[in-house]
Amino acid sequence: MIAFVTGATGFVGSHVAEVLLKRGYTVRCLARPTSSLQWFEGLPIERAIGSLADEQSLYKAVEGADLIVHIAGLTAARNREEFFQGNQIGTRNLINAVLKTAPNAKRFLHTSSLSVNGPATALDKPVVESDPYHPLTVYAESKKAAEDEVFAVKDALPVTIVRAPAVYGQRDTAILSFFQTVNKGLSPRIGFDEKYISLVHAEDLARGIVDAAEAPNTIGEAYFVSSEEFYTWDQVTQATLKAMHKKFALTLNLPHPLVMGIAGVSEFFGRFSKKPPVLNYEKGIDITQRYWICSVEKANRDFGYRQQVSLEEGVNKTVVWYKEHSWL
């Protein structure tokens, strides 16, 4: 069985590739000639040269694949066009290539985001898969458009979608700044109201993605793969302090208007940078929401998904890895 993985050279994708290898798949990853395979040293990973932006380059890359796991996408961009090119058009190009050179694929698994549904309205009403789309940002709109591309071919391909909330774990750079800040003895807190998040460790997400792709009754469906608990940032901070063997961090409450102001300034100066800013106005909208929470009940029912990595274990694994690699 050949598993073709986009985004395998990145954070979540590398964990998925490892799960697939352990389950006996031949793993082929999409990569540019300059892409680093640092997470795969000593592992039998095949490299397929190509890009989601170039449909022609994908024909040979996906040829003969039994399972396609599409993880690659843009989480940061300088404008709307970049987001839609990276997320919607890239997904469309991959689907077209699969239909052309791997039409007998047993599954096309697309990785999406909780952001397409938007935040929950209350702590006792976590988002479920059947809730209407409610994207708050251009990023979320582009991920919703990518889902539309996938569902549009569900009669031609056996497709499944996994939506993830915030992800953390070994190799992650996106949430690294939080750990670095806590390591310096500071605990930033957005606003003055308690905020709750679903937060999944990369190992749980990778296992859930592969399980969803292999289950016979998940075709044509979307699933949240997440933590079963909802966490406050204070809980995350305390778990981080414990993993770092620290007793205290100074809490810095950042009012929403200040956060949005900083985000706006960051976005302005980001226009003159080669890389998009980590914080922009739309990211500010995201992080000021109160309930980024979702239910995993459907995933549990349809393919037995359960959270296996607790917050404390996951944070400890992440901190240990960061320190071993001198990221902290």
N, C-alpha and C positions, 0 to 999 in steps of 0.2 A: 504494500500500500504506500503510495507516494502522497505526502502532504506538502502542499505548496503554501508558504507563509509570507505575507507581506509584513513589513515592519519587524522582521525577526532580528534585525541588527539593533533594535531599540530596546527599551525597558520592558514593556509587557510582552512584546513579541519574542524576546529571548527566553522568557520563562515558558511561554507556550511551546516554543521549539523544544525545550528540554523535556516537557511533559510528553510530547509526541515521540521523541526519541525513546523515552522509557517505555512507551507502549508499543514499540516495534516498528514505527513508521520510518520510511526513508524520507528525510526532511530536506526540502529544497527551499532556499530562501531567496527572495528578490533583493538584489543589491546593486548599487552603482559600482563602477570600477574602483572608486575611491572610498567606498564604505568600509568601515572598520568591522572586523569580525572578532573583536577582542573578547566577547563573552563566549565564543565557541572554540577557543584554543583546545586542541586535542579531541574535539567532537566531530563525528562524521556528518557534517552539514554540507550539502551541495549549494554552491552559489550559482544563481541564475542572473546574469547581467541584464538589467533593464530598469525601466522607470514607469510609474503609473501615469506619468504625463505623456508617455509614448506608447500608444496602443500596439504598434507594430512590434515593439521590443518584447511585448508580453506573450506573443503567440507561442514562441518556442519555450518561454519560461514556464508556462502552465501546461504545456503539452503532456498528455498522459497522466495528469494529476488526478488522484482519487478524491482527495479532500483539499479544498481551498480555504484557508483561514486568512481573512483580510483584516489586518490590524492597523496598517499604516494610515496616516492621515495627519492633517495639520491641526495643532491645538493653539498655535499662535500665528498671526499673519498681519501684514501691514494694511490690508484693505479687504473689502468684501470679495473682490474678484479672486484674490489669492486663496481665500477660504474655500470658495466654491470650486475653483480649479483643483485644489488639493484633495477635497473631500468628496464632492459630487462627481466631477468629471473623472477624477482618478478611479473612483468606484465604477463608473460607467465603462471606462476603458478596460478595466479588469474583467468585468462581466462579459463584454464583447469578445475578449480574448478567450475566455473560458468556453463560451458558446461555440466559438470557431474551432478551437484545438483540444478542448477537453469536455466535449458535450455529454460524456457519460459519467462525469464526476458524481460521486455519491453524495456530496454535500458542499454547499458554499456557505461558509460561516462568516458573517459580517459583524464586526465589533463597532458598536455605537455608544451612545452616552445618555445618562440620565437627563442631561441638559435638554434633550429634544422634548421631554415631557414638562420640563420646568420644575420648580420647587413645589413641595407639598404646602397645603394651606394650614395644617395643624399637626401637632406631634402625634395625635391618634389617627391621622389620615395619611399614612405614607403613600407615595405615588405607586400605582399599579400599572401594568402594561397596557391595560385597556383605557386608561385615562387619555383624554385628548392631548394632542401635541400642543405644547405651549412654550416654544423656544423664546428666551429672553434676549439672546445675543445673535450676532451674525454667525459666530461659530456654531451655535446650536441650530440655526437655520440651515447651515450647510450640512450638518450631520443628519438633519431631518430629510434634506434633499437626497442625501446618499441612501438613506433607508428607502425612500421612494423608488430609487433606481433598483434596489434589491427586490422589493416587493413586486415591482413591475414585471419581473421575469420568473415569478414563483411557479408559473405553469410550465416553464421551460427548464428550470433548474430547481433541485431541492435546496431551498434556502432556509437559513436560520439566522436570527439576529440576537446578539447579546449586548445589552446596555449596561455600562459600568458607571458607578459613581466615582468619587475621588479615589484614586489608587495610590498606594505607597508601597515601599519595599526596597530590597537591595537593587542597586543600579539606577534608582530613580533620581533624576536631577530636578524635576519640577517642584517637589516638596522639600528639597534639600535645604533651601533657605530657612524654612521653619526650624529644622533641627539645628542649623548653625546659629540661629538667633537664640534658641533655648540654651544651647551650649555656652553662649555668652552671658547667660543669666537673665535674659529678657523673655517675656511671654506676651507678645502682641495679641490684643483682643479687639476684634472689629465690633464697634458699637457697644451699647450698654445692655442690650437684651441677650438672653441665652440663645445660642444658635446650636442646632443639632444637625449632624451629618451622618450619612452612610459612608463608610470608609472601608475599602476592601484591600487586603494584602495581595500583592501580585501573584503569590503562589495559589491562593484561593481562586483568584480570577482566572488564572491560566488553566487550572484544573476544571473550573466551571465551563470555560470556553470549549475545551476538548470534550467534556462530557456532553454538553449541549449538541456538539457536532456529531457525536456518535449515537445519540439516542434516536430510536426509530420514530418516536412520536413528537418530535420537535420541529418537523418540517413545516415551513410556512408560518412559524411563530416567532415572537420576540420575548426575551426574558431579561429580567434584572439578575445580575450575579453580583452580590454585595455582602456586606456584613449583615448578620441577623439583628445585631444591636444598633442603636443610634447613639452616637457619641457627641459630647460637648467638646469644645476645644480645650476646656480645662482638664477633662479626662485625658485627652491626647497629650497635653503638656505634662501632667503628672506621670503618665507612663513613660514619657521621654526622659523626665528628670530621674526616674527610678533606673532606667536603662543606662543613664550617664553617671549614676551614683552621685547625683546632686540632690540637695535638699530643698532648694529654693530658686525661684525665678521671679523677678519683678514684673508684675502685670502692668502692661501699658494699654489703657483703653483708648482706642482711636475712634472718635465720633464719625458717623457715616459721612457727613459733609466733608470732613478732613480727608477721609479715604478717597472720596470721589474727586476731590481737588487734586490730590497727589496723583491719582490715576489719570486725570486729564492732562496734567503737566507731563507725566511719563509718556503718554500717548503722543503729545505734541513733539517732544524731542525724539521719540522713536521714529518719526517720519524721516529723520535725517540719518538714521542708522541703517546699516546693512541688515541687521537682524531685527525682527519685530520685538517690541518691549514685552517683558514678562507681565507687567501690569499696565493695562490700558483702561479706558473708561468703561468698556463692556465687562472687563474682568472685575472692575469695581462693583458693577451691578450684581454680578454673580456672588461675590464674597459678602455682600451686605444682606443677602437673603437669609431668612431665619430657619427654614426647614428643607435642606437638601437631603431628603430621606426617601427610601423606596423599600418595597416589600419583596422578599424572595420566595414568597409562598408558592407562586406558580412554578418556579424552577425546582423547588423542593418536591412539588407534586409530580412534575413531568419527568424529571431525571434525577431525583434524589439529592439535589444540591443542598449541602449544609456548610456553614462556616466552620472551618477547621482551625484557622489561625486566629487566636484571640488577639485583642489589641495589645496586651502586654507582651505576648510572645512576638508578634509581628514588629512592634516598635523595637524590641530588644534585638531581633535579628537585623533590622535595618541599621540601628546604631552601631552594632558590632561590625557590620560590613563596611559602613562609612569610615569607621576608624581604621579598619584593616587596610583600606585603600586610600587612607590619608585625605578623605573628603571632610573629615571633622578633626 
